């Protein structure tokens, strides 16, 4: 599968005009998130039934190079699609999957709590009791992104004898949403606190009735798709350095010139060996999972390193303004570092998985 470069360039140019408002004012780029569906940005499986991760990651990395906030929202959309692809619930697949892929319905992830809980970082935030035709859910998720009224997301819920994963409907009056807008970056990601008070989750909205097994199944793909954010941020920072070196060649070449090729080489190495997972994004082998985790960790670390150099290369006045690309990319690199699984989370997993 290949995208139309002209259409992609047009959308990226449109996005570039919105970046300042997204970053500074926290504007949620809903329209363009939907528009990218026209380029199959969320199509994780192609017409031949083959997993399409390489295409999706490459396209979303282009977006991240312009605006990581928008790329993150697109990852959220892709992650929810990933949940439904892996669900055995035919009702959800038949009624929601195509509309989310096509951008007609927007969706969030909601499984950050699950990833942390199964790494013993925090407790499962949502609890439920069985009732006729479903479950009564109570609790609160502090951070769910790409979510507004009318959106959906997946959530892990603890029950008496284990865990389930629900497909949560923000239109349900038993769920309240509280906007969060005091982050130092990515305030345009529609990140909210969701609170459930006697929310009735119908059985037909169950993504999985075995939450722990489901999380283990979707985790490799969940993490692989995040590579787009790191790769896009790295590309943009390398481009900033190149432009600055060219602009002030007599000042910058000796300091930063050699680093460009080093950063480009490190970026290429992130991909090395991962292509086998792009067409089969599953593994129950610890060694293979560690390969994916290591790539995700190294992507986050390289993103921080390159963004720091880009800001330094831009020099005092050019890089030190709130609206400068170098400053925005530095802020965005910290998001790559803290979004679940964070650098800390990844390091602990790599040291404890056996």
N, C-alpha and C positions, 0 to 999 in steps of 0.2 A: 504494500500500500504506500502511496506517496501523496503528499498534499500539493495543492496548487500554490506555487511560491508567490505568485502575484496576490492571490487572496490572503495568504498568510502575511505578506508584507503590508497589505492594506489594513488588516486588522491590527497588526503590531503598531503601525503608524497612528491608527485611531487610539490605541491604548496609550501610546506615548504622550498624547495630548492630555490624557486624564491622570497621568502618574502623579503629578504634584498634588492634585486634589485628593487622590486616593491616599497618598502618604501623609500630607499635612492636615487635611480636613477629615480624613477617615471615611471618605465616600466609598460605599460598597459598589463595585463595578458589575452589577447584576446583568445589565444588557450585554456586555461584551463576553461575560462568562457563558451566556446562552449562545451568542454568535459563534463562539469557537466550536460549538457542537457541529456546525456546518462543515468543519474541516475534520470531523471524526475524532475530535480531541479526547473523547471519552469512550471510544470504541475499543474496548480491551480485547475483543475477539473479532477477527475479520470475517468476511463472507464465506471463507473456506473452513471456518471453525478453528483457525489457528490463533493462538494468543499473540496479541499485537503490542506487547509492552514496549518494544524498541521504538516503534512509531510514536506511541503516546508519550513516552519519556522524552524523545527528541523534540516533539512539538511543544510540549509543556516547558521544556528547558528554554526554548526560544522566548516563550512568554516570560519566564522567570528572569531572563536577561534584561527585559524591559521593566517588568513589575513583578516582584516576587509575591506581593499580596494577591494579585490576580492568579498567579500560578498556584499558590497555596489553595485558593478557593477551588480551582480546577482539580487539584489533587483530592480535595474533600469529595467533590462530585465523583471522581474516578473511584475513590475508596468505597463509597456507598454502592456503586455499581459492582465492584469487586465482591462485596458482601452478598449481593443478590445473585450474582453468577454462581457463587458457591453455596447458596441456600438450596435446600431440597423442597422449598415451598413453591409449588407451581403457581399458586394464586399471586404471589408477589411478582414473580417473573412475568406472568402474563399481563398483569395490570399496571406495573410500574417500571420495569426494566427498560423498555424501549423509550419511554417518555423521559427518563433520566439521561439515557445515552443521547437523546436528541435535544437535550437542554430545555424541554418543555416543563419539566419538573426539576427543581433544584434540591440538593441534598447535602447533608453533612456527614461527618464520620461518627462521632460520639463514642468511639472505642478507646480513646486515650486512657480512660479510667480502667478499662479492661486490661490493656497492655501493662499498666503500672501495677494493677492488683495482682496479676499473675507473676510479676517480678517481686512481689512483696514490698512495694513502695507505698501503697495505700490500700485502704479497704474498698470493697465494691460499694459504690455510693447508692445504688438503687436496689430496693428490696421489694419482693412481691409475694402474695399469697394466692394460691390456686382458688378459682371460683368457677362457676358454671360458664363454659365457653371461653375461658381465658384466665387472666391474672389481674389482680389489683396491685398497682405499682405505686410506691411512695419513695421519696428521696429527692436528691438534687445532684445535678452534674455541673460543676463550676465552670467548665469551658467546653463548649461545642461550637464549631466554626462552620461557616457557610450556611447559617441557619437564620431564617426569618419566618414570620407567619406564612404558612402554606408550604413550607419545606418539610423534608423528612430526614431522619437519621437513624443509624443503628445504635443500640445501647445494650450493654451487658447488665443483666439483672440477676440478683441472688434469690434463690427460692430455697425451700426447706431441704431439698435433697440434691442441690447443685446449682447450676446456672443456666439461664436461657439468654438468647439474644433477640431483642424485639426491634421491629421497624416502627419508629415512633413518629406520630403525626402531630405537628405543631398546631394544627387547627383544633385539636382536642382541648376543650375548655378546662380540663383537669391538669393541663400543663401551662405554666406561666413562664414567660421569657423576660430576662433582664439583660439589656444591652451592656456590654463592657467596652469602654472607649478610652481607657487611660494607659494603654500600652505605649511604649516608646516607638513601636513600629507595628505595622500591619493592623492598624485600627479599622481599615476598610475591609476586614475579613469576615464581617458579620459574626463575630464571636460573642456568644451569649451564655448566661447562666440559665439553665432550665430546671424548674422545680415541678415535681409531680405530686399531686395530692389526690389519692384514690383514682388514679388514672386506670381506666379499663383497657387492657391490652388483649384484644381478641386473638384467639388461637391462629386465625388466618393471617395475622400480622407477625407471627413468629418467624424470624430468620433462621433460628436454630433452637432445638430443644436440648442441645448439649453444648453449652457456652464455651467450656474450656477446650473441648475438642475442636470447635469451630475456630476459636482464636488461634490455636496452633496451626490450623490449616491455612488460614488467610494471612498469617503474619509475614511470610516471605514476600508475597506480592505486595502487601501493604507497605513494607519497607522499601522494596525495589522502586515502586512508583515515586517515592520521595526523592530519589536521585535527581529528578528533573530540577528541583529547586536548587540544590547545590550546584549542579552543572551550569545552570543558567546564571547563577550569581557569579560563579567563577569566570565564565565567558565574559560577562559584562565588566568585571573588574580588570581582566586582562586587556580588554579593549580600552578602558580608561587609561591604563598604564601606557599602552601603545600610543595613544593620542597625545598624552602628555610628553612622552619621550620625543615624539616627532615635533611637537610644538616648541619645546625648549631643549632641543637636541644637545646644545652645548652645555647645558646644566645637568640633564638627567641621564644621559646615556651611560656614563660610567657607573652610576649607582643602580639604575633599574633595568638597563638594557638586557643584561644576561638573565635577569629573573623571569622575563617573559617566556623564554624557551623552557626554563625550568618548570614554571607553572603549567605550561601547555603539556609538557611531558608527564607531570604528575596527574593532570586531569585525564589524559589518555589511559594511564595505569588504573584509574578508578574502574574503568569499564572492563579491564582485562579479565577474561574468564567468566564474565557474567552473562554473555550472550546465550548460554545454554539455558539460563533461567527465564529469559525473555519469552521463549516459546513454551516453557514449562515452569511456571512460577510457583512451584511447590517443592518442599523437601521435608522429610522427617529425619534427616541425617544431621547430627550436630555439626559435623565438619562443614557441610554445605551451608547450613544456616549461619555459621560463623563467617563464611566467605561474604555472605550478603551483609551481615552486621558490620563487618570490617570495612566494606566499601562505603556503607552509609556513614560510619564514623569518620573515615578518612575524607569523605566528601565534605562533611561539616567542618572538620579541622582545616582543610585546604581552603574552603570558602572564607573562613575567618582570616587565614594568613594572607590570601590574595587581596581581600577587601581592605585589610590594614595597610598593605603596600600601596594600594590604589589611592587611599586617602593621603598617605605620606608623599606619594609621587605628585599628587595634585598641588601640594604646597599650601601654605597658610591660607591666603585669602580665597583661593578657588575652591578648596576642599572644605573650608570651615563654615560655609553657609548652609543653613538648614535645607535649602532646596538643591544643593549640589548632588550630582549623581554619586560621587564618591562617598559622601556622608550617608546617603540613603542605602547604598549597597553595604556599607559597614553595619548599619542597623539591621538590615535584612539578614546578614550573615549570622547575627546572634539569634535570630529566629530559627534558622536552620540548625543551630546548636541546641536550642531548648525545646523545639517541637518534639512530641513523643514519637519515637524514643529519642530522648535527649542524649547529649554526649555522655553524661554521667550514667544514664540508663544503659547505653550501649557498652560502655566500659565494664560495667558490672556484669552484664549478660555474657560478654566475651570471656570474663574471668571465671564465671561460675558454671556456664553450660558444660555438661560432660556427657 
